[in-house]
Amino acid sequence: MPAARSRPNLATPLAGLVLSLAGVTGLLVATASSAQAASGPAHTAHDAPALECRGQGVDPDARVRYRSEIKIDAPLSTVFRTQTDVGRWPSWQDAVLANERLDSGPLRPGSSFRWATPVPATPSTPATTLEITSNVQQLQRNHCIRWTGPADGEGIHIDEVTHVCTFTEVRGGVLVRTEETWTGEQAEADVPTSTEALGAGLEIWLKDLKAAAEARADC
């Protein structure tokens, strides 16, 4: 067995990732707070049943986890299509530089896609691009999707990202719930910072999904 590779503490590069995902400099707290206010209370611990797609959820043993939700004033099919048309993510998410499908046809269990998000330079780490390879494990049309996969960039590694998103019709629109966990030695070296980075990214994702789906519904 090859010797284990030593990895740097994740705190500093993830602090940069927080800013990148928010798309601002120095205004993360206000931005994330606004998004969370629109989406309702977020859950970062085991205080609610895990979201599931076809009976499968996030990693129950993960120390880094975040959960949130938002109501979107758009038809269910529009919201689901916006989220699952992964090739068009860069058109409505500033934090997604590119997204490449690794297969063809409708997104389905077994589909894979590789996407990238920028991470700015910090005093101790260079600017880099975080590359995430996501493998769709479960999908139910207009109801849920679950994907897993690793994330890598210079000085950053997450062994496994597990993401679950559910879609429920409610009065006045669609309630989108999302939950994600990160696992791996580096991600777990500083759980609060990793959780902050994860939460900031998901809150901005939900805000952008709401804006994109509602704009398409108005067309």
N, C-alpha and C positions, 0 to 999 in steps of 0.2 A: 504494500500500500504506500503511495507517495506521501511524503511528509506534508502535514497540514500547512497551508499557506497563511502567513500572518497578515491580517488586515488591519488598517488603521481604524481608530475610533470614528464612528459614523456621525458624531454630533456636528462637526464643522461643515462637511459637505452637505448634510441634510438641512442645516440652517440655510444654506444657499438654495437648496431645493425648495424649501418653504417659500422663499421670495419668488423663485421662478414660477412655481405653480400659481401663486397669487397674481403674478404679472405686475407687481408693483415693487417699489423700493422704500422700505421704512413704513409702509402703511398696511402691513399684513393684518395686524390685530383688528383695525377698524374694518377692513374689507371682509375678513373671515367672520367677524361678529355680525356684520350686516347680512351676509349670506345665511348664517345660522339663524338669525332672527326671522328671516323669510321662510326657512325650512322647518323651524320648530326645534325643540330640544334635541341635542345629539346625545348618543349613548356611546361611551368609550370603554365600558366595562361589561361584566356579565350581569347587567341589571335588566335584561329583557331577553326573551327567546331569540336565538340566532335566526337570521333570515335564511330561507331555504329555497332552492330551485330543484324541483323533482326530488325532494327528500335529502338534498345535500346542501351544506352550509359552509361557512368559513372554518378555518382551523380552530377547533375548540380549545387547543392547548396554547395558542399563540398569545404572547405577552403584549404584542403591539396590535391594537385593533381600534377601529373607529366605525361608528354607525350614525347615519343621519337620514333625513327625509325632506321632501319638498313637494308642495302641491303645484301642479302645472295646469294652466287653463288652456288645454288643447285636447283633441280627440286621442283616445288611447292608442290607436294605430299610428298616429303621427309621432307621439312620444316614443313609442317602442321602436319605430323605424329610425328616428333620429339617433337613438342610443345605439342601435345595432348595425347601422350602416357605417361600419368602422372606417371605411375608406374616406369618408367625408368629415371625420373628426377635425382635421386641421382647418376646415372652413368655419367652424364655430367655436373651437377651443384654441386660444392663443398659445397655451402651454403645450400643445401637440404639434411638433414640427413636421412629422410625417407618419403615415400609417400604411403599412404594406400587407395586403392579404397574402398568406402563404398557400392558399388554395383558391378555388373558384366556386361560383354558384352562391346560393343563399347561405347566410351564416347559419351554422348548425353544429350540433355536437360533433367534435372531431376537427372543426375548423380552427385555424391558427392565424394570428396576425402579429406583426412586429411593428412597434411604434416607438417614437422617441420624443423626449422632452428635454429642454435645455436646463443646465445647472450652471449658474454664473460662478465666476472665480471668487474665491475667498482669500484672506491673507495667507492661508496655509495650503490651499488646493487650487489647481488650475480650473478654468472653465472647462466643462465637459458636457457630454450628452448622455443622458440616462436612456438606455435601450431596454425595452420591456418586450418579452415574447409571451404572448397570451394564448392559451389553448382553451377553447370552449369545451367545457365538460358537460354542462346541461343547458338546455334552452327550451322554453315553452312559449310559443308565439303569443305576444301581447300579455304575457304574464311574468316571465322571469328569464334571467340569464346568469350563468356562473362560469367564470374562467379562472385559470390558474397559470402560474409561470414565474420565471426568475426575472430580475432586473439588474442590469450591470452598467457601470460607467467608470471612468477613471477615478479610483479612490472610493467607489461606492459599489456595494453588492448586497442584494436582498435574495436570499435563497429561494423563497417562495412567496409570491403575492397571490392571495385568494380573494376574489371579488364576487360578490353576489348583489344583484339588483332586481327588485321586484316592482311590478306596476299594477295598481289597483284603481279601478274606476270609483270615484267618489262624487258627491254633489259638487258641481262647479269645476270638475276636471279630473285629473289623474294624480294619485298619490304615488310618488316614486320614493322607495326606500332603498338605501344602499349600505352595504357593510363590507369592510375589507380588513384582512389581517396580513401582517408581514412576519416572516420567520427567518431565522438565521443568526449566527453569532454576531455579525456586525450590526444588524438591525436591533438586536436585543442588548447591545453594549450600552445604549443610552435610550431606555424605553420612553421617557418623557419627550425627548427631542424627536425620536422616530414617530411617536404618536402625534406630535404637533405637526410634523411634516405631512403625515398621512391625512390628518383631519383637515388641514388647510387645503390640500389638493382636492379632497372629496367635496368640501363646501363650495369651492370655486367651480368644480365640475358640475354640481347640481345647479348652481346659479346659471352657468352657461347653457346647460341643457334646457332649463326653463326658458331662457331668452330665445334659443334657437327653435324649440318646438312651438312656442307661442307665435313667433314670427312666421313660421311656415303655416300655422293654422289660420293666420290672418290673410294669407295670400289667396 
